[in-house]
């Protein structure tokens, strides 16, 4: 805290290194929120930051963006971009669903998920 205002350490690291307050989100490249080394930080949109997030604890497939769809009995791939969920399709093979998500992540976020 500075003068009673709480600041996130990674945003302060950006300010001290570059001399400007970050106007965008700051993404931790390695997904480790305590690794605030400047080499691990990059400016990102909210969507890009979310795209680089860890797999949810509720994920049961073990693969980001892929879940089992009970009604179709197939693997479903989906991606969230700008807070909107986009269905990528249903697949018999989990690897095909994974490939669909990774391709979409590369297009939308510029990262390999």
C-alpha positions as CSV (number, residue, x, y, z in Angstrom):
1,X,0.0,0.0,0.0
2,X,1.1,3.5,-0.8
3,X,-0.8,6.3,1.0
4,X,-3.6,3.9,1.8
5,X,-4.0,2.7,-1.8
6,X,-3.3,-0.9,-2.8
7,X,-1.2,-1.5,-5.9
8,X,-0.4,-4.8,-7.5
9,X,3.3,-5.6,-7.5
10,X,3.5,-6.5,-11.2
11,X,2.0,-3.1,-12.1
12,X,4.5,-1.3,-9.9
13,X,7.3,-3.3,-11.5
14,X,6.2,-2.1,-14.9
15,X,6.1,1.5,-13.7
16,X,9.5,1.4,-12.2
17,X,11.1,-0.3,-15.2
18,X,9.4,1.7,-18.1
19,X,8.5,4.9,-16.3
20,X,4.8,4.8,-17.3
21,X,1.7,3.3,-15.6
22,X,0.5,0.4,-17.7
23,X,-2.7,1.3,-19.5
24,X,-3.5,-2.4,-20.4
25,X,-3.5,-5.6,-18.4
26,X,-0.2,-7.0,-17.4
27,X,0.1,-10.7,-18.2
28,X,2.5,-13.1,-16.4
29,X,4.0,-15.1,-19.3
30,X,4.7,-18.2,-17.2
31,X,1.3,-18.0,-15.5
32,X,3.0,-17.6,-12.1
33,X,1.4,-14.6,-10.4
34,X,4.3,-14.2,-7.9
35,X,6.9,-14.1,-10.7
36,X,7.1,-10.4,-11.2
37,X,10.4,-10.3,-13.0
38,X,10.1,-7.8,-15.9
39,X,11.1,-10.5,-18.4
40,X,8.0,-12.4,-17.3
41,X,5.6,-9.5,-17.8
42,X,4.0,-8.2,-20.9
43,X,1.2,-5.8,-21.8
44,X,-2.0,-7.7,-22.9
45,X,-5.6,-7.1,-23.5
46,X,-8.1,-8.6,-21.0
47,X,-8.8,-11.3,-23.5
48,X,-5.2,-12.2,-24.1
49,X,-4.6,-12.3,-20.3
50,X,-7.5,-14.6,-19.9
51,X,-6.2,-16.8,-22.8
52,X,-3.0,-17.3,-20.9
53,X,-4.7,-18.3,-17.7
54,X,-4.2,-21.6,-16.0
55,X,-6.6,-24.5,-16.5
56,X,-9.6,-24.1,-14.2
57,X,-9.7,-26.3,-11.1
58,X,-13.1,-27.4,-12.3
59,X,-11.7,-28.8,-15.6
60,X,-12.1,-32.5,-15.7
61,X,-10.6,-33.3,-19.1
62,X,-7.1,-31.9,-18.1
63,X,-7.0,-29.9,-21.4
64,X,-7.8,-26.2,-21.5
65,X,-10.9,-25.4,-23.6
66,X,-12.0,-29.1,-23.8
67,X,-14.9,-30.8,-22.0
68,X,-17.0,-33.9,-22.3
69,X,-20.5,-33.1,-23.7
70,X,-22.9,-35.6,-22.1
71,X,-25.8,-35.2,-24.6
72,X,-23.7,-35.8,-27.7
73,X,-21.2,-38.1,-26.0
74,X,-18.4,-36.2,-27.7
75,X,-15.6,-33.9,-26.7
76,X,-16.5,-30.3,-27.0
77,X,-13.9,-27.5,-27.7
78,X,-14.7,-23.9,-26.8
79,X,-12.8,-20.7,-26.3
80,X,-13.7,-17.4,-24.6
81,X,-12.7,-14.3,-26.5
82,X,-13.6,-10.8,-25.1
83,X,-15.8,-12.4,-22.5
84,X,-17.8,-14.3,-25.2
85,X,-17.8,-18.1,-25.4
86,X,-17.3,-19.5,-28.9
87,X,-18.0,-23.2,-29.6
88,X,-15.4,-24.8,-31.8
89,X,-17.2,-28.0,-32.4
90,X,-17.7,-31.6,-31.1
91,X,-15.1,-34.3,-31.6
92,X,-14.9,-38.0,-31.2
93,X,-11.2,-37.8,-30.3
94,X,-10.0,-35.6,-27.4
95,X,-6.8,-34.8,-29.3
96,X,-8.8,-33.3,-32.2
97,X,-10.7,-31.1,-29.7
98,X,-7.4,-30.1,-28.1
99,X,-6.0,-29.2,-31.6
100,X,-9.1,-27.1,-32.4
101,X,-8.7,-25.1,-29.1
102,X,-4.9,-24.6,-29.6
103,X,-5.5,-23.4,-33.2
104,X,-8.1,-20.9,-32.0
105,X,-5.9,-19.8,-29.1
106,X,-3.1,-19.1,-31.5
107,X,-5.4,-17.0,-33.7
108,X,-7.0,-15.0,-30.9
109,X,-4.3,-14.7,-28.3
110,X,-1.1,-15.4,-30.2
111,X,-0.1,-18.1,-27.7
112,X,0.1,-21.8,-27.7
113,X,-2.3,-23.0,-25.0
